[in-house]
Amino acid sequence: MRLHKGFSFLNKKDQNSDMDIDELISNFQPKIKASLRHTASQEREDLEQEITIKIIEKMETIQNLEAPGFWDFLEKIQNQKSGRKGE
């Protein structure tokens, strides 16, 4: 599954997580730098660190998500519909 160009590794739990984090941060680095141009120069370094921490936190959240497969999702929807008919 390809989530975004360069971010296909987000759902692969068997890879080295340190490498994943480094790759993720390097992919976001141009956007982070561009966004920081709009802040005061004395605040940029701290803000860059905070943004990096948030990206790492969100990556861990995404990696731990358990999304149902298509057929599981379809079965759940069908069960919900059949449950309503019996009411």
Secondary structure, DSSP 8 states (H G I E B T S, - for coil): ---STT-GGGG-TTS-HHHHHHHHHHHHHHHHHHHHTTS-GGGHHHHHHHHHHHHHHHHHHHHT-----HHHHHHHHHHHHHHHHT-
